[in-house]
């Protein structure tokens, strides 16, 4: 690829974290240099993002990033092409795209995935012109915990109780139960629209998602159990230190327990714990095809926030 005089494409270094964080924030996900470096440090050397910056006379015009993701096909890489507003319309994005595409091919990727803000038609059009097609739609939703009255859902709680279902958390449980729980979550994840057909998560990946080794909250890991002690489903809540809300990581039922009206009373358990902890807001992410859980969220009062289209581009 030929660059104009004074333009340079170079690898992003740790000292570039501030400018790259600013670029990533253009995509609708605000981050900081410290958060970026911390996220990189948590990743193993084989899963850290690959990044480059395009500069003109030392001024950063934009950059690209490639990284693996558990939520896309295992032979795909997630790509971000980011250009500062003042540098747009000058061919910066096209040059970054060419460089990212070539690097992905060199790394052996069979395809690329890009997250496009659903409220940004220009961004989606840019991706479509380069051969990306829509794969799915995900979006966050938010619940005002101050407006949830648990008494309004007493009929659903009573119906679960009538089936002999109880709700319990993992406080006081030993390593064997926790290991079983991690396996249970990994199994449920393979049944979600997000991850169906993808590799089963490893125990380490599940533990990382649930913050079990960094911010363990066994009281926020809740099981629905049947009359004979069988595990019917789980809901899990985590928190992010610098954000003013709690996050419902997942609510999932075992296939044998679906269709019994248990998901809503199960999810109410984390709502109750969040309220007791003084939190006023809960968020979760939604897959547009997960109709049963979308219905539960609407019934509880979650409101839809901005989301993202996952778009795929095969590499040849």
C-alpha positions as CSV (number, residue, x, y, z in Angstrom):
1,X,0.0,0.0,0.0
2,X,1.4,3.4,-1.0
3,X,1.0,6.3,1.4
4,X,1.2,10.0,0.6
5,X,4.3,11.9,1.6
6,X,4.5,12.4,5.4
7,X,2.0,9.6,6.2
8,X,3.2,6.7,8.3
9,X,1.4,3.5,9.3
10,X,3.0,2.1,12.5
11,X,2.2,-0.3,15.3
12,X,0.5,1.2,18.3
13,X,2.7,1.1,21.5
14,X,1.7,1.2,25.1
15,X,2.5,4.9,25.2
16,X,-0.2,5.4,22.5
17,X,-2.9,4.1,24.9
18,X,-4.4,7.6,25.4
19,X,-4.9,8.3,21.7
20,X,-6.1,4.8,20.9
21,X,-8.6,5.0,23.8
22,X,-9.9,8.2,22.2
23,X,-10.2,6.5,18.9
24,X,-12.1,3.5,20.4
25,X,-14.4,5.9,22.2
26,X,-15.5,7.2,18.8
27,X,-17.2,3.9,18.2
28,X,-19.6,4.5,21.1
29,X,-17.8,2.6,23.8
30,X,-16.1,5.1,26.1
31,X,-12.8,3.9,27.5
32,X,-9.7,5.4,29.0
33,X,-6.0,4.8,28.6
34,X,-5.8,3.0,32.0
35,X,-8.8,0.8,31.2
36,X,-7.2,-0.1,27.8
37,X,-3.9,-1.0,29.3
38,X,-5.6,-3.0,32.1
39,X,-7.7,-4.9,29.6
40,X,-4.6,-5.7,27.5
41,X,-2.7,-6.9,30.6
42,X,-5.6,-9.3,31.5
43,X,-5.4,-11.0,28.2
44,X,-2.9,-13.7,27.4
45,X,-0.2,-12.8,24.9
46,X,-2.0,-14.8,22.2
47,X,-5.3,-12.9,22.5
48,X,-4.1,-9.3,22.8
49,X,-5.3,-7.0,20.1
50,X,-3.2,-6.0,17.2
51,X,-3.3,-2.3,16.5
52,X,-1.8,0.2,14.1
53,X,-1.9,4.0,13.9
54,X,-1.9,6.1,10.7
55,X,-0.1,9.5,11.2
56,X,0.6,12.5,9.1
57,X,3.7,14.5,10.1
58,X,3.4,12.9,13.6
59,X,-0.3,13.7,14.0
60,X,-2.5,10.7,14.5
61,X,-5.3,10.5,11.9
62,X,-6.8,7.2,12.8
63,X,-6.1,3.5,13.7
64,X,-7.3,0.0,13.3
65,X,-7.6,-2.9,15.8
66,X,-7.9,-6.7,15.3
67,X,-8.8,-9.0,18.2
68,X,-10.3,-12.4,18.8
69,X,-13.7,-12.6,20.5
70,X,-15.7,-15.4,22.2
71,X,-18.8,-14.0,20.5
72,X,-17.8,-14.5,16.9
73,X,-16.7,-17.6,14.9
74,X,-13.4,-18.9,16.2
75,X,-11.7,-18.4,12.8
76,X,-12.8,-14.7,12.6
77,X,-11.2,-11.6,14.1
78,X,-13.1,-8.5,15.3
79,X,-12.0,-5.4,13.4
80,X,-12.4,-1.7,14.3
81,X,-11.4,1.0,11.8
82,X,-11.4,4.4,13.5
83,X,-10.8,7.8,12.1
84,X,-10.7,11.1,14.0
85,X,-13.5,13.4,12.6
86,X,-11.0,16.1,11.4
87,X,-9.3,13.5,9.2
88,X,-12.3,12.0,7.5
89,X,-12.9,12.3,3.8
90,X,-9.2,12.0,3.0
91,X,-8.9,8.3,2.3
92,X,-7.7,7.5,5.9
93,X,-10.4,4.9,6.5
94,X,-9.8,3.1,3.3
95,X,-6.1,2.8,3.9
96,X,-6.7,1.6,7.5
97,X,-9.2,-0.9,6.2
98,X,-6.7,-2.3,3.6
99,X,-4.0,-2.6,6.2
100,X,-6.3,-4.3,8.7
101,X,-7.6,-6.7,6.1
102,X,-4.2,-7.7,4.9
103,X,-3.0,-8.2,8.5
104,X,-6.0,-10.4,9.2
105,X,-5.2,-12.6,6.2
106,X,-1.6,-12.8,7.3
107,X,-2.8,-14.0,10.7
108,X,-4.9,-16.8,9.1
109,X,-8.3,-15.4,9.8
110,X,-11.1,-16.6,7.5
111,X,-13.3,-13.7,8.2
112,X,-13.8,-10.4,10.0
113,X,-16.6,-9.2,12.3
114,X,-17.4,-5.6,12.9
115,X,-19.7,-4.0,15.5
116,X,-21.6,-1.1,14.0
117,X,-23.7,1.3,16.1
118,X,-27.4,0.7,15.2
119,X,-28.0,4.5,15.3
120,X,-25.3,5.2,12.7
121,X,-26.5,4.4,9.2
122,X,-23.4,6.0,7.7
123,X,-21.2,3.6,9.6
124,X,-23.2,0.6,8.4
125,X,-23.2,1.9,4.8
126,X,-19.4,2.2,5.0
127,X,-19.1,-1.5,6.2
128,X,-21.6,-2.7,3.5
129,X,-19.6,-1.0,0.7
130,X,-16.7,-3.1,1.8
131,X,-18.6,-6.4,1.7
132,X,-19.9,-6.7,5.3
133,X,-23.3,-8.2,5.7
134,X,-25.6,-8.2,8.8
135,X,-25.2,-11.2,11.1
136,X,-27.3,-10.1,14.2
137,X,-28.4,-7.2,16.4
138,X,-27.5,-6.8,20.0
139,X,-28.4,-4.0,22.4
140,X,-28.2,-3.1,26.0
141,X,-31.2,-2.5,28.2
142,X,-31.6,-0.7,31.5
143,X,-33.8,-1.2,34.5
144,X,-34.6,1.6,37.0
145,X,-34.4,-0.4,40.2
146,X,-36.2,2.3,42.2
147,X,-39.3,1.6,40.1
148,X,-39.5,-2.1,40.6
149,X,-41.9,-3.4,43.3
150,X,-41.3,-7.0,44.0
151,X,-44.8,-7.4,45.3
152,X,-46.1,-6.8,41.8
153,X,-44.6,-10.2,40.8
154,X,-45.8,-12.2,43.7
155,X,-48.0,-14.4,41.5
156,X,-44.9,-15.5,39.5
157,X,-42.9,-16.1,42.7
158,X,-45.8,-18.2,44.1
159,X,-46.1,-20.2,40.9
160,X,-42.4,-21.1,41.1
161,X,-42.9,-22.1,44.8
162,X,-45.8,-24.3,43.9
163,X,-43.5,-26.2,41.6
164,X,-41.2,-26.9,44.4
165,X,-38.6,-24.5,43.1
166,X,-36.3,-22.7,45.5
167,X,-33.7,-20.0,44.9
168,X,-30.3,-20.1,46.5
169,X,-26.9,-18.5,46.1
170,X,-23.4,-19.8,46.4
171,X,-22.4,-18.2,49.7
172,X,-20.6,-20.7,51.8
173,X,-20.2,-23.3,49.0
174,X,-16.9,-25.1,48.5
175,X,-14.7,-25.5,45.5
176,X,-16.5,-28.6,44.2
177,X,-19.8,-26.8,44.0
178,X,-18.2,-23.7,42.4
179,X,-16.5,-25.9,39.8
180,X,-19.9,-27.6,39.1
181,X,-21.4,-24.1,38.8
182,X,-18.8,-23.0,36.3
183,X,-19.5,-26.1,34.2
184,X,-23.3,-25.4,34.4
185,X,-22.8,-21.9,33.2
186,X,-20.6,-23.1,30.3
187,X,-23.3,-25.5,29.2
188,X,-26.0,-22.9,29.3
189,X,-23.9,-20.4,27.3
190,X,-23.7,-22.9,24.4
191,X,-27.5,-22.9,24.3
192,X,-27.9,-19.1,23.9
193,X,-28.4,-17.4,20.5
194,X,-25.1,-15.6,21.1
195,X,-22.9,-18.7,21.4
196,X,-24.8,-21.6,19.8
197,X,-22.5,-23.5,17.5
198,X,-19.4,-21.8,18.9
199,X,-16.7,-23.5,21.1
200,X,-17.8,-24.2,24.7
201,X,-16.2,-21.7,27.0
202,X,-13.3,-23.0,29.2
203,X,-13.6,-22.8,33.0
204,X,-11.1,-19.9,32.9
205,X,-13.2,-18.0,30.5
206,X,-16.3,-18.5,32.6
207,X,-14.5,-17.5,35.8
208,X,-13.2,-14.3,34.1
209,X,-16.7,-13.4,32.9
210,X,-18.1,-13.8,36.4
211,X,-15.2,-12.0,38.0
212,X,-14.6,-15.0,40.3
213,X,-10.9,-14.3,40.7
214,X,-11.0,-10.5,40.8
215,X,-14.3,-9.5,42.4
216,X,-16.1,-12.6,43.7
217,X,-19.7,-12.2,44.7
218,X,-21.1,-15.6,45.5
219,X,-24.2,-14.0,46.8
220,X,-24.8,-12.7,43.3
221,X,-24.6,-16.2,41.7
222,X,-28.1,-17.6,42.1
223,X,-29.5,-21.0,41.3
224,X,-33.1,-22.2,40.8
225,X,-33.3,-25.7,42.2
226,X,-36.0,-28.3,41.9
227,X,-37.7,-30.4,44.6
228,X,-34.9,-33.0,44.4
229,X,-32.1,-30.5,44.4
230,X,-31.7,-30.5,40.6
231,X,-30.2,-27.4,39.1
232,X,-32.9,-25.8,36.8
233,X,-31.3,-22.4,36.0
234,X,-29.1,-19.6,37.1
235,X,-28.8,-15.9,37.0
236,X,-25.5,-14.0,37.7
237,X,-24.8,-10.4,38.5
238,X,-21.5,-8.5,38.4
239,X,-20.3,-5.0,38.8
240,X,-17.8,-2.7,37.1
241,X,-15.8,-0.6,39.5
242,X,-16.1,2.7,37.7
243,X,-19.7,2.4,36.4
244,X,-22.8,3.3,38.4
245,X,-24.8,0.2,37.7
246,X,-24.8,-3.5,38.2
247,X,-24.8,-5.9,35.3
248,X,-26.9,-9.0,34.8
249,X,-24.3,-11.2,33.1
250,X,-26.8,-14.0,32.2
251,X,-30.1,-15.6,33.1
252,X,-30.4,-19.0,31.7
253,X,-32.6,-22.1,32.2
254,X,-31.7,-25.8,31.7
255,X,-33.6,-27.1,28.6
256,X,-35.7,-29.3,30.9
257,X,-36.9,-26.4,32.9
258,X,-38.0,-24.1,30.1
259,X,-41.6,-23.1,29.5
260,X,-42.4,-23.3,33.2
261,X,-42.4,-19.5,33.9
262,X,-39.2,-19.7,36.0
263,X,-36.9,-17.2,34.3
264,X,-38.7,-14.1,35.6
265,X,-38.8,-15.1,39.3
266,X,-35.2,-16.3,38.9
267,X,-34.2,-12.9,37.5
268,X,-36.1,-11.2,40.3
269,X,-33.5,-12.6,42.7
270,X,-30.7,-10.4,41.4
271,X,-33.1,-7.5,41.2
272,X,-33.8,-7.9,44.9
273,X,-30.1,-8.2,45.8
274,X,-29.2,-5.2,43.7
275,X,-31.9,-3.1,45.5
276,X,-30.7,-4.4,48.9
277,X,-27.2,-3.3,47.9
278,X,-28.3,0.2,47.3
279,X,-28.0,0.1,43.5
280,X,-30.5,2.1,41.5
281,X,-29.7,0.8,38.0
282,X,-29.2,-2.6,36.4
283,X,-28.2,-3.2,32.8
284,X,-28.0,-6.3,30.6
285,X,-27.3,-7.1,27.0
286,X,-29.8,-8.6,24.7
287,X,-29.7,-10.7,21.5
288,X,-32.5,-9.8,19.1
289,X,-33.4,-13.5,18.6
290,X,-33.6,-14.4,22.2
291,X,-37.4,-13.8,22.3
292,X,-38.1,-15.5,25.7
293,X,-35.6,-13.4,27.6
294,X,-36.6,-10.2,25.8
295,X,-40.2,-10.9,27.0
296,X,-38.9,-11.3,30.6
297,X,-36.9,-8.1,30.4
298,X,-39.9,-6.1,29.1
299,X,-42.1,-7.5,31.8
300,X,-39.7,-6.4,34.5
301,X,-39.5,-2.9,33.0
302,X,-36.1,-2.9,31.2
303,X,-35.9,-0.2,28.5
304,X,-33.9,-0.6,25.3
305,X,-30.8,1.4,24.9
306,X,-28.6,1.9,21.8
307,X,-27.2,-1.2,20.3
308,X,-24.9,-2.6,17.7
309,X,-25.2,-4.6,14.5
310,X,-22.7,-7.5,14.2
311,X,-21.6,-7.6,10.6
312,X,-19.4,-10.3,9.0
313,X,-17.0,-10.1,6.1
314,X,-15.4,-13.4,4.7
315,X,-11.8,-13.3,3.7
316,X,-10.5,-15.3,0.7
